[in-house]
Amino acid sequence: MKFTIDVDCTPAEARAFLGLPDVAPMQENLLAEVEKRMQANLKVMDAEQMLKAWLPAGLPAGLQGLEQLQKMFWAQAAKPSGSAASDKE
């Protein structure tokens, strides 16, 4: 025997029915605080400092790695594809 029950309610109604706390006000306060802190940090930081913070190995090493990756892609793109080269022969 199989029973199927469909419940049509909003997430807020489901939380209230299950007795879970309403965390919306806390979440709004937290997001407002995070936004305020991010805006304050963006005003203080310049682009070079942000890149140094975000790149794992620092600015020069990270950019060298990206440059090497780009060179590798260009080298592969410049080579004729294996199937086209074998068809011409």
Secondary structure, DSSP 4 states (H G I P E B T S, - for coil): ----------HHHHHHHHT----HHHHHHHHHHHHHHHHHHHHH--HHHHHHHHSTT-HHHHHHHHHHHHHHHHHHHHSPPHHHHHHH-
